[in-house]
């Protein structure tokens, strides 16, 4: 086995085919592992090699989460080689060999991202032409990623004729075999064959010779075996994709995808005889189809997957929140509200600073709360959803505050436990509004508890519904277990963290139930019942619990104000205010200058973050100077308070990212052992991954980066392809990043480079920095130098 291909070191073989070998390689220049595919043809053809390299250059421009990118391509000894991202995992072919027949839902869920990837390629005029299970990788999270566009062709019209057969016979379309025609519908045919294979557990086209396989493709309609039973609708979708006449197939990949989405959408009503598991399956199908809940699921899941390592978690949490402009704005407004501001010592203008001041758990909890509300918008059902959202948030805040009042330990997770204790009720209200209304009607008419009514209507308790979805969203067992209601009778003193979380969550939710359900005449009595039930487990008297409840109500009112919910217009909001009044002294029933009806509508005034990124309509109007100025003040406060160096640098990068509209901002730090500048972390799409490949020597090289670091000068490159500068842009940069314009701010101490801040834009001439903003950016850079100097 060769030890090197081009500049790449070969470290092992990953697989091989008739004309190709795939190696595990290492790029010494960018310090990363890669996959290298070599193509060997029995009759080398320079013209064919040229065409393949041209095609590789076209494919390298594709950017999609479900496409494995091409990093590099070249020719070695007459053979073509392609360099890909190394994706840990297995191919779909390997997966199918062990999994066998897949369920329809699983098969469709695997094919849908593949269709999205192919649609992206088609939009760029690229046909894959060799789509098959071995060219689809499943990464460590099971997400499909399409690779090997190596023999794809660029299509300018509906179809194009090719003189030679090229590809895998079992996945060729009839028109290609008969007429050498390829087009978008050729890829649709191949995608249909992949769907067939997942449903049937074997290839659709088999034969003892090429001639036999080709005959079957061009002359026989492909049908599932009789023993494979699938829904008629799905079979119809499959057969349309596999029509021998391309004119009878879907017109484009988007139509194919829409048909699969329509299949996944469940029936309009829940079956009358639905069991608990059937209800969960029904809900999951409806969640997958709706556009907002998959987004919520993805966002909550992403936050739950964040590592426990403080350095990694802060960076990843900040990046996750910053992807959503509205979420960023609302979160910063909340952390600058009256309930958090004392801890901040002034305005907080970045998510990174919020984490430093308030802690990771608090910021995570706020983010998930706002996410939950943002994705529960439904015009025909929004009133009741607001009620449930208020109730869930009051439970979360109240559980946290009860634990603090009782001086209990291990309270970091209790907010999430109590918030999601009512997840089943929220999901039922969102997805089954008619059934949720029926549950409330049964409770009122028959005088039964909610879980009894839900069992009658849905065939499952709302608690079990919530627990099932929480598991789907990746919540740890500690939280899932704490979402369950406590048994009847006196609550015992908790002896473990899980019992503590479950007890606090239980008490908070039972208090919320009293607020929501109890009549005015019975509220006091029901309130005391709950306090008495938990008196041994949470040793607080009536007065302490009521004062804690009042503070929690005020905090929920602040949250509602910021997310524009309008507490005073909801039934539960009015019920909350009633309980808050009970906790006040008679002379303070309305408070100085504040009427009863204003609770939850307190004007924030100066608490609003200057220049905070707002909703989509406000993003364009971000006041860069205000954001930069607020960031500088943030950093000054942090430097005075005592700091961790990474916290300061992260706040600086986030301030630049938010203020200037850069695509990515990356921090590089000098590695004294190798005398290189190495990327550490950043903000923007794939910034953390790109940072790992961002590495260049500090010894002399005739390029932009050496000029900036050696002389300590800021450099703005408006277009890397400008003839005046193109030769000064190094090859490693071009292969790593798609950006055509960038700016670098070197951080030097006593004339020696110690770090560098890089920011970019994908478009040429995409960066414009007015003089005032440039001065503020340099102030931020100088604060970073000061922090490095003080931090050693």
N, C-alpha and C positions, 0 to 999 in steps of 0.2 A: 504494500500500500504506500502510495506517495506520501511524503511528509509535509508538502506545501503545495498550494495552488494559488498562484498570484502572490499576494502578500499574506494570505491566510494560512495559518497552521492547521494541519489535519490531526484531529484527536480521536478519531474513531469513525466507524461506519454505522449509519442509521438504517439503511435499507438500499435495495437495488432492484432495478427492473431490466427489461430486455435491452434498453438503450441508455440506461441512466444508473447512476450511483449517487446516493445522498450521504454526505459525510457530516459529522459533527466537527465544526471548525472553530477557530479562534482568531479574532481580528486584533493583532497586537497594537495597531494604531489607535483604535477606539476602545481597546480593552474590554471586549465583550465576546460572548459565544455566539456563533451563527450556525445556520444550516447551509451547506453548499451542495448544490445539485449539478453534477456533470452530465453532459449529453454526448454520447459517442455514436457516430454514424459509420456504418461499414464502408460507405463511399463518401468521404469528406467532400463537402461542397462549399467553397468560400462564399458563394452567393447566398446559400442557405444560412450560413453562419451570420452573414451580415444582416439578413432579414430577421433572424432570431434576436440578435443584439438590438436591432432597432425596436423590435417588439418589446423587449425587456425594458428599454428606456421608457416606452409609452406606459407599460404596466407599472413601472416604479412610481409614476405620478399618482396612482390610485391611493386614496386615503379613506379607509373604512374600517370600522371596528371588527368586521367579520372577514377581512381580507388580510392574508399574511403578506406584509410588504416585502418588496425586493430592495435590498440595500445596495447591491452592486452586481455587475455582470462583466464577463470578459472572455478571452479566448486563451487556451493553454494547450500547446501541442496539437493544434488543429481541432480541439474539442471546446465546445461552449461550456461555461460554468455560470451558474446563477447563485447569488448569495441572498439568503432569506433570513428573516428573524427566526431564531430558534424558539419554537413553541413547545414547552413541556406538555406532555399529554400523550394521546394516541390518535391514530387516524380513525375515521368513521368505519372504514373497512375492518380494522382490528376490533373495534367495539362491536360491530355486528356479528363478527365471528364468535364472540363469546356471549353476546346478549340474545342472538337469535331473533325471533319475531318480536317486534315492538308494538305497543299499544298504539291505536290511531293518534291519541293526543300526544304521546311521546314522539312519534314519527313526525307529526306536523310541527311540533315545537322545535325539532332539530332542523327541519327543512326551511322553516320561515326565515331564520337569519341568513341561510345560504341564498335564498331568493333575494333578500335585501342586498347582499354583496354583489350578486350577479346583476341586479338592476343598476347598481352604481357603476359597474364596468360597462354595461350597455349604454348608460347615459354618457359615457366618455368614448363611445364608439368602439369598444373592445368586446369581442366575443371570446368566451373561455375556450370552447371547442374540445376540451378534454375533461369535462365535469364528470366525476365519479367518486365513490366513497374514499378511495385511497388518496384523493386530492382534497379531502376535507379533513382538517385536523380538529380534534376536540381538546381544548386547553384544559388546564387543571380545574377550572370551574364548570367544565362540560359545555362551554360555548363553542359552537362550530365556527371555523375560520377557513376560508377557501384559499387554496394556494395553487401554484403551478399553472400560471397563465403562459407558460413557456412556449406553447405552440399555438396560442390564440392568434387571431388575425384581426386587423383593424378594418372595420366595415364603414364605408361611407354611405352606402345605400341600404335597401332592404335586404339584399343578399349579394354574395360574390362567389364566383366559381373558382375552384382550386384544381390544379392539374394533378396533384398527387394526394393519395389518401394519407392522412396522418391523424393519429389518435388511438383510442382503445376501441377495438371492434364492437364489443358488447354494449357500448354506450353511444354508438354512432346513429345519427338520424337517417331515415330512409332517403330523403332528398340529397343527403351528402353522398351516400353510397351510389345512388343512381345518376345524379347529375353534378356531383362535386359542388353543391351549393351549401353555403353556411350562412346563418343569420341568427337573430335573437331566438327564433323558434327552434333552432337546433339545440341551444342550451336548455330551452323549456322541455324538449323531448328527453334530454339527458337527466334533467331534474325529476321528471316523471319516472324514469327508470330507477332513480335513487329512492323515490318514495315507494315504488313497488317493492324494492329490495328490503326496505325497512318493514313493510307490512307483511310480506310473504316469507322473510327470512332467507331468501336466496335470490340470485340474479334472475332478471326477467328473461334475458336472452342467453341461452346456452346451446352448445353444439360441439360435435367432434371435429369440425373444420371451420375455417373462415367462411367458405362458401355456404355451409349450412346456416351459420349464424346470420350472414348477410341475407340469405333467402328468407329466413323467418322475419327479419326486421322489415323487409320491403314488401312481403306478401301476406303476412299474418297479423291480425289485430292482437295486440298484447292484452291478455286478461288474467286476472288473479285466479289461482287454483280454487277449485270448489271448496276445499277444506279451509280456506282463508275467508272468514266471515267478517266483512266490514260494512259499515253503514252505506246504504245505497248512494247517499249524497257524496260521500268521500270517494266511492268507486267511480261515480260520474265525473268528479273533478280529475281523478287520476286518468281516466280513459280519454278525457278531452286533451290533457297534456300529452298523451301518447298516440294521438291520432296520426295515422300514416301520412295523410295529406296535411302539410303544414298550415294551409289556409283554414283548417278546421280546429287547429290548436288555439290556445290563448294568443291574443294579438301581441302581448308583451308579458314580461315577468310580473309586472304590477298586477295585471288581471289575475294571474295564477295565484299570487299572494292574497288578493282580495277574496278569491273563492275559498281559500283555506281558512281565512279569518271568519268568513261567514259560516263555515262548517263548525268552527270552534265555538261560535256564539251559541249559547244554550237556548232551549225553548223559552218562549215568552213568560211562561208561568211554571212554577215549581210543581212537579208531579204530586198528585194528591197522596200517594202512598210512599212518599220519599222517606227513607230511613235517615238516621243521623249522618252516616257516611255519604249517602246520596246527596244530602244537603251540602256537605262540605265540598264534594266533587262539583256539584252544580255551581256553588259560589266561586270556586277556583276557575271554572270555565268562564264564568261571567267576568271575573276579574281580569283574566287574560285578554278578553275581547275589548273591554273598555279602555279608552286611551289614558285615563287619569290614574286608575289604580295600579296598572303596571309601572307607571312612573313613580308612584308613591312606594310601591314594593321595592323597586330598584334603589330608590334613595334611602329608604329605611334600611334595606339590606346592606347597602354600601357603608352606612354609618356603623352598623353592627359588625361588619367585617374588619373594621379598623383595628389594628394591632394594639396591644396593651403597652407597648414601648412608648414612653412619653414623647420622645423626639419624633418618632414616626407618626404617632397618632395625631399630634397637633398639626403637623404639616398636611396629613391626609384629610383630617376633619376640615381644616380651613379650605383646602382645595374643593372638597365636596360641597361645602356651603357656597363658596364663591361661584360655582357653576350656575347658581340660580340667583339672578339679580334681585328679584323680589324678596327671596328668603334672606339674602344678605342685608337688605335695607331694613326689613322688619326685625331681624335679629339685633342689628346695631341699635335700632330705636329702643328695643326692649332692654338691652344691657345698659343703655344710658337713661333709663327711666328712674323714677324716684326710688324704686325698690332695690336697684342694683348700684346706683350712682355712688353712694358713700364708699363702696368698696373700690371704685375705680379712681377716685381722687381727681375727677375731671372727665371730660368727654373721651369716649373710647371710639376710635375711628377704624379699627381693623378687627377682623375675626381673631387674628393671632394674639392681639393685645387682650381681647376679651377672654381668651383661654388663659393667658398669663394671670389676669386679675381674678377671674371668677372660677377658674378651674375647668378642666376638660369635661367633667360630668355635667356641670351646670350648662355649659354652652351646648353640649350634645342634647340635653333635655329640652332646652329652648328650641333648638333646631327641629327636633322631631315633633314638638308640639305645633310649631308653625307649619311644618310640612303636612301634618295631619289635617289641619284646617284648610290649607291651600288646595288639597286634593279632595276635599269633601264638598266641593261646590256643585250643586245640582239645582237648576232653576226651579224645577217643579217640586223640589223636596228640601229646599235649603232651610226653611224655617225649623223643621224638626231636627235637621242635622246640626244647626247652630245650638239647639238645646243640648243635644248629646255631646257636642264638643265642649261646651261650657262645663257640663257635668264631669266629663273625663278630666279636664284640666283642673277643676277645683279639687277633685279626688287626688290628683298627683301632687299638687302644691300642699294640700292639707296633710297628706300622709308624711311628706317630708318635714313639715313644720311640727306635726305632732311628735315625730321622732326626736326632733331637736329639743322641743319643750320638755320631753321626758328624759333628756340627756342619754339617749340610746346611741349605740355605735352602728357602724356599717350602714350608713344612710345613703351612700352614693347612688344606689340603684332603685331606691324606694319610689322616687317620682315616676320612673318609667313603669314600674310594677303597677302602681295605682292607676296611672294614666291608661294603660292597656288592659286593666281589669275589665273595663267596659268596652273592649274592642269588638266583641261579638255583637253588642247592641248597636255600635256604630255601623258595622258591616251590614247587619240586618236592615237598619234604617236606610242605608245607601242602596243596597242591591235588592232588597225585598220590601220596599216601602208599604205595599199593600198588606203583606204578612205582618210587618211591624205594627201597622195600625190595628190589625186584627188581634195581635198579642195584647196591646193596650186595652182593646175593647173587652177581651176575655177577662183580663185582670179586673176591670171595673165592674163587669156584670156578674162574674162568679166569685169575686173577692179572693182570687188565688194569687200566689206570688208569681213573679215574672218567669222564673224557671219552669214552673208548672204550665203556664200559658204558652211559653215558647215550645215546650215539648209537644203540646197539643197541636200547635199550628205548624211548626217546622219539623217536628220529629227529632229535635235536638235542642239542648239548652243553649242559650246565648253564650254561656261560659265556655262550653265545649267548642262552640264555633270560634270564639276568640282564641282559645288555646291552640286550635288546629292552625289558624292563620299565623299566629305568633311563631309557631315552629317553622312555617313556610318562610317567614321573614328572617329567620336566622337568630332569633332571640335565644340567649343561653338558657339552659335548663333552670338555673337559679331564678330567672325572671318568669319563665313559663310556669314553674311550680307555684310562685307567689301570686299568680293571677287567679288562683282558685279560691272560692269562697270557703270560709272557716266553718266547721261543723257547728250545730246549734249548741246553746248552753254557754257557760262561762268560758271565756278565752283564757287559755293557760299562759303563764309567763314564758316567753320564747326563750329557747335554749341554744339556738343556732342562727347564723345570718339569714338563712332561708325562712325560718320561722318568724324572725323579726320583720322581714320584708312582707311576708304574707299577713302577719298580724296588723301592721300599720296600714297596708293596702286595704285589708278587710274593714278596719274601723273607718277609714276615710270614705270608702265607698258606701258603707252602711249609713254614715252620716249624710252623704249626698242623697241616698235613697230616701231618707227621712225628709230632707228638704224638698225632693221632687214629688213624693207620693203622699206624705202624711197631710191630713186636713189641718187647717189652722187651729182647730180645737184640740187636736191630739199631738201637735208637734212637740210641745214641751215634754209631754209624757214619753213620746217615742225617742226624743233626744236623750232623756235621762236613761232610758232602757239601754241604748247603745253605750253610753258612758259607763253604766254599771256592768254591762256584759264584758267590757274590756278593762275594767278598773284594776284587775290583778296583772294583766299583761302590760297595760300602759297606765301607770299610776298618775293620772291627772284628774283633778276634780272638775265639776261642772263649769266653774268659772274659767279655769285654765283652758279647757277645751273650747269654750265659747269665744274667748279672746283669740285663741289660735285660729278658730274658724273665721273670725272677723278679719284678721290679717290676710288669711288666704283669699277671702272674697275680694279684698282690695287689690290683691295681686292679680287675680283673675280679671278684674275690671281693667287693670292696666294692660294686660295681654289683649283683651277684647278690643280695647281702644286702638291699639296699634295695628291689629289685623282687620280693623274696620268691621267689627261684628255687630256692635250696637246692643249692649247688654240690656238697656232699658226697654227694648222692644221684644224681649223674650220672656216667656213664662218662668223659666228657671232663673233668669237674671233677677226678676222681681222677687222670686222666692229667696234667692241668696241675700238680697238687700234686707228682706224682713229679718232673717236670722242675724245679719250684721247689726241691725238696730237693737236686737235683744241684748247684744253684748255691750252696748254703749250706756254710759250714765245718762240719766234723764236729761240733764242739762246739755248733753252733747249729742242729742239724737240726730241732729242734722250736721253738726260740725260747723266750724267758723267759715262762713262764706261758701258753704257747699250744701246744696239741697239734697234731699234723699234721691231724687231722680237723676242727679248728676253722677252718681257712683258708676264707675266704669266708663265715664266720658270725660275724665280729667284731661285738660289740655296739657300737652307736654312742653310747650314753649321752647325754652332753650335746650331741652333735653334732646331735641332732634339733632342728629349728627350733621354737621355742615357738609354738604356735598355728598352725602351718603348715596350709594347706588340705589336707585329706586326701581319701580316696576318698569316693564319693557318700554313704555312710552317715555319714561324719564331718563333712560340710559344714555341717550344721545346728548342730553343736556347736562351731564355730570360736570360740576365745577372743579376742574383739575386743580386750580390753585387752592381752593378750600380743602379738598381732600389731602393734598400734599402738606398744607399748613397744619391741618389736624393731625396728620401722621407725625410730623416733626414734634408737635406738642406731646403726642402719645409717647414718643421715644424719649423725650426729655423727662417725662414723668417716670418712665421705666428706669432710666439711668439713675435718677435720684433715689428711687425706691430700692435699688439693688436689683440685679438682673442676672439672667443666664445669657451668655453670648448668643446662642442659637435663637433665643426669643427675640432679641433686638434685631438680629439679621432677618428673621422671618417677618417681623413687623415692617421693616424697611422695604423688603421685596413686595409684600402685599400692598403697601401704600403706593408704590410705583405702578404695580399691576392694575390697581383699581383706578388710579387717577388718570393714567395716560392711555388706557385702552390698548396696551401691548397685547400681542397674542400669547407670548410666553415671557416670563422673567426668571432667570436662573442665576444662582449664586455659585461661583467657583472659588475654591480655596487652594492655596499653594500646598503641595505635598513636598516637604523638604527632602524626603528620602530619594525621590525620583526627579526632583527639581521640575515638576510639572504643575500645571494648573488643572485641578480636577473639579468637575461639577458636584455639588452637594445636594441641593434641593431647589425647588422653584414653584411657580404658580402658572397655571395655564394647561391646555390640553397636553397630556403625556409629558409634562415638564419633569416629573420625578424620574421617569424612565429615560428621557433624553439627557438628563443631568448625568446619569451614570456613564453615558457615552461621550460626554463633553470633557475632553482631555487634550491638552496640548503642551508641548515643551516650553520651558522658559528660556532655554538656550536659544541662540540666534536662529531665527527662521525668517525668510523674507516675506512676512505676511502681516496682515492687519493686527492680529492679536499680539504678536511680539512688539510691534510698534507702539501699541497702546500700553502694554505692561512695562516695557523697558523705559519709556519716556514719561509714564504717568499721565497720559493725555486721554481725554474723552474723545471717542471717535464715533461718528454717525455715518453709516453706509446706506445710501438711499437705494442703490440697486447693485447687487453683487455681480450682475452681468454687464455693468457699464465697462466699456473697453479700457477706460482709464484705471479701473480698479480690479478688474476680473482676475488678473494674474496674482493679485495680493490676497485673494480669498482662498484659503487652503482646501485641499481635496477632502480632508476629513470632515470639514464643516459642510461642504456640499452634499456629502453622502449621508450626513447625520440629520440635517434639518431642511425643511422645505421653505424656510423663510428667505425672502429676497431682499429684505431691508432689516438692518439691526443697528443697535447702539451699544457701546461698551463703556462702562465706568470703572477704571482700574482703582484699586485700593492699595496705596503704597505707604510704607512706613520708612522714613529716612531714605527715600529713593528706591527702596526694594519692594517689588510687588508681593503682597500677601493674600490678596483676593481680587475678585473681579465680578462686577454685576453686568449681566448680559440681558438685553431685552430685544424683542423682534416683532416683525409683522410679516405675514406670508406674502403680501403684495409688494411689488417694487414701489418706491416712493410713498410707502404707507406710514412713515413716521415723520411727524412734524412737531418740533419742540420750540414753542415761543421762548423769548429771552427770560421772562419771569419764571416760567415753569422750569427752564433749565437751571436757573439759580437755585430754585427749591430742590430740584433733583440733586444738585451738587451738595446742598446742605445735608440731605439725607445720606449721600455718600460719605460726607465728612463725619456724620454721626456714627456711621458704620466703622470708619477708621478709628474714631475715638473709643468705641466699644471694644474693638479688637485690641487696641493698645491697653485699655484698662483691664480687659479680661485675659491678657497674656497670650 
